[in-house]
Amino acid sequence: MSGTMVRLEDVELRLESKAGPVNILNGINLGIRTGETVGVTGPSGSGKTSMMMLVGGLERQTAGTVEVADQDLSALDEDGLARFRRDNIGIVFQDFHLVPTMNALENVAIPVELAGLGDAFDRASEALKSVGLGHRLSHFPGQLSGGEQQRTAIARAIVCEPGLLLADEPTGNLDGKTGEAVIDILFDLRAEHGATLVLITHNPALAARCARRIDLDDGCVGADTAPA
């Protein structure tokens, strides 16, 4: 693998609506190095989440090139994208996206089982312990607090030790103190596994914890800086 984890070249995203086409991303050119921590900021509607969806292989660009870990994502069909995400990318969503009928252990074991790795429940148990939830293995999402649900989602994202972690407003549904604790866990786990972290946030203080900050404005990169 090269030293670049993510490469976007002349990336555009256009969606159709009843009022006509809507330009979401307009010629994004961006490279993110392996192991780098990047905070992506910008106002609502600037294209932050859309860019993450493209990098995560959850959406396809209208034009341009999206490469992750030296793989051109446009060369993969839907099954290929699913396998690539399974093996390379961990995603933490604002709304947790836990399966309500599965307990914490089962939720975290899902990607391990899909990857065909052995000891799925042992791996899931260790991941939950790493986020401080070793005592909540048998609890269902409805029995967990918001912070505990987000920590479960983080455990699920890191259980297969992906090279790339994508976090979309991971503290958006949490109070300030709980959000800080969740972010501390996310950064500690990223450092432990040596993953590349792309953190989408409206919070400048969170973005400042990253080695690099990228500001999006109206679907374009407005600034690309290292925080002081």
Sequence and secondary structure as in RCSB ss.txt:
>XXXX:A:sequence
MSGTMVRLEDVELRLESKAGPVNILNGINLGIRTGETVGVTGPSGSGKTSMMMLVGGLERQTAGTVEVADQDLSA
LDEDGLARFRRDNIGIVFQDFHLVPTMNALENVAIPVELAGLGDAFDRASEALKSVGLGHRLSHFPGQLSGGEQQ
RTAIARAIVCEPGLLLADEPTGNLDGKTGEAVIDILFDLRAEHGATLVLITHNPALAARCARRIDLDDGCVGADT
APA
>XXXX:A:secstr
  SEEEEEEEEEEEEEETTEEEEEEEEEEEEEETT EEEEE  TTSSHHHHHHHHTTSS  SEEEEEETTEEGGG
S HHHHHHHHHHHEEEE TT    TTS HHHHHHHHHHHTT S HHHHHHHHHHHTT TT TT  GGGS HHHHH
HHHHHHHHTT  SEEEEESTTTTS HHHHHHHHHHHHHHHHHHT EEEEE S HHHHTTSSEEEEEETTEEEEEE
   
